[in-house]
């Protein structure tokens, strides 16, 4: 418990330093389901979108069923994660929930319903960005490289030498992502174009829901649970 609190404190401190440096918002935050990360993002950048890492989500789903159930669950989840269009994602999701309900996996079905909005945020972004923003794989590979180089040194003479080494690695990755193997090409421009293209007409209502700042919601859906 104390370690989790310390991590939350450290992450909040890091995000606050980014705020003080001028960072006001991000188009999308990507993380696993760690409470400390989620609370830190909500505290420092309230109201901003967050995508739950879909790879971690798959691992979490496997813990909801027995090993024998993985024979039918894994193919369905791979179809979902590998979807190349929003329509194919919705179809794969419908099939996943249908099969889980048909097999009487109530625990899994309830969990799927509660996590859909967390893993589907990336669908509203340009399809060219999907492979980068639906999971934290790229970031984890970077962290692995930092740990690999740090272990080869083992003992640093002082803090500045550590900062110089890790800073050089990060700078190299930054240059590679922006000039070499580009991480995201023209991300902001493509995001804005995608939003304009998919923007609903004024007064548009979908399934009885009107657009709000975070998607679609009814007046009842925005009320506290106790009031409904």
N, C-alpha and C positions, 0 to 999 in steps of 0.2 A: 504493500500500500504506500509506504514511504517512498519507494523507488518510483512508483507511478506518479506520485505527487511531484517529485523532484523533476521528472521528465517533463511533466506539464508545465512546471515553472520555467524550465530551461527553454522549452519551445515558445512559450508566451514571450519570454525575454527576447528571443531571437526575432520573432515576428514584430515585436515592438520596435526593435532597432531598425527593421526594414521600414516600418511606418515613419519613424523619425528621419530616415534617409530619403523619404519622399514617395514611397510606395503606398498608393491609396487603394488600389483594387487589383484583382486579377480576373481575367476572363473566366478562368476555371482553376479550381484547386483539385489536386488528385492525391489521394491517400488511401491507406488501408483503413480498417475500422478501429484503430487505436483511439481510445477515449481521450488521451492527452492531446493528440493531434487535432481531433475534431473540436474539442473544447477551445483549444488555442485559436483555431481558425475562426470559430464563431465569436470569440471574444475580441480578437483584433481586427477581423474583417467581417463584421456581421452582415447577413443578407446576401452573401456572395455564393455562387454555385460551387458545389463540390461533387466530384465524380469518385465513387468508391472503386478501388482497383478491382477489376473484374476477375483477375487471376486469383487474388486472395479470396474473392467471393466464391469462386469455384471450390477452393479448398475448404472454406467454411461449410459449403453445402454438403460436401462429402461426409462431414461429421454428423449430419442429421439422419443418415441412413446406415444400414449395415453394409458390410463388404460385398455381400451377394447382390445388393441393390445397385451397386456401382456398375454392374454389367449393362443395365438399361439407362442409368442416370448419366454416366459420362458421355456417351454418344450424343444425347440430347443437349447437354450443356456445351459440348464442343460445337454443335451446330449453331447454338445461340451465340457463343462468343465469336465464331467465325463469320457471322452475318455481314454481308457487304452492303446491304441496303436497310433502310428503316423498316420497310415492309417485310423483308425476310426475317428481321429480328423479331417483329411482332408475331409472325407465324411460328417461329421457333419457340418463342415464349409461350404461346397458346398451347403448342404441343407438349411442352415441358409440364405446364400446370395441369393439362388434361390427363397425362399419363400418371403423374404423381397422385392426383385425386382418384383415378381409376384403381390404383394399387393401394389405396387407403393410407397413404403417407400423409396424415393430417399435420404432423409436426413440420414436415418439409413444405407442405403447401402453405401453411400459415407463414412460415419464414420467407418463402418466396414472395408472397404478397407484400410483406413488410419491407422487403429490400428492393423491389422493382424500381422505385423512384431514385434509389441511390446509384444503381448501375446503368441506368438508361439516359443519364444526363448528356453523355457524349453524342447521342443520336441527333441532338439539335445543333451540332457543329459540322463544319464541312467534312465530307466523307474522306477527303485526302488526309485529314488529321486523326482519324479514328484510331489507327494502329498505335499512335503515339500517346493519345490522351485517355484511352480506356483502361490503362493499367500503369503501374509504376516500374515496369521492367527496365526502361532506359535509366531511370534514376538508381535502381538497385545495381545495375551493372557499373555505374559510376562509383557507387559506394564500395563495391567489391574491389575495384581498381585502387581506390584510396587505401582500403585496408591491406591490399596486397603490397603496395609500395611501403606502407607504414611498417608492416611486419618485417620487410627486408632490412629496414634500418634498425628496428628494435628499440634502440635508445637514442633519443635526440639530445644534443648538447644543451639546448635551451628551447624555450617556446618559439622564439623567432625563427629558428631553423626549421621547426615543424611547419610553421605558417608559410615559409618560403617554398618548401617542398610541395605541400598540398595546394598552395596557391598556384604554383607553376602547372601542376596537373590539371587543376580546374580551368586555368587560362587556356591550356592546350585544348581541352574539350570544348570550351566556349568558341574558340577560333574554328575548330573543326565543324561544330554544329552550325556556325553562321557563314563560313566561307567554303568549307569542304563538303562533307556529307551533311547537307543542310537538314537540321532537325525538323523545322517547319518552315515552309516557304511562304513568305508574306502572310503570316498568321492573322494579324489584325484586319488586313484588307479582306481576306477571304471570309473571316468570321462576320464582318459587317455586311458583305455581299450576301452571305448565306441567310442572315437575319432579315435583310430587306426582301429577299426572294421568298422567304417563308412567312413573312409577316401577314397576319390576318387582316381582312378588310375591316374598316371602322364599323363597330356594332356587331362584329361577327360573334356568333355563339356556337359552341361545339358541345353537343350532348347536354345542353342546358347550362353549360359553364361559360363564364366570360373570362377573357384574358386578364391576368394580373401581372405583377412584376416578376413573379417566379413561375409563371405558367398559366394553368387554368384552374379556377376554383369557384365554388359556389359560396354564397354568403354563409351557409351553414358550415361549409368546410373550413371557413376561416375563424369560426367561433371556438372557444375553449371547449374541451370535451364535456366539462360539467354543465355547460349551458345547452348542449344539443339535446 
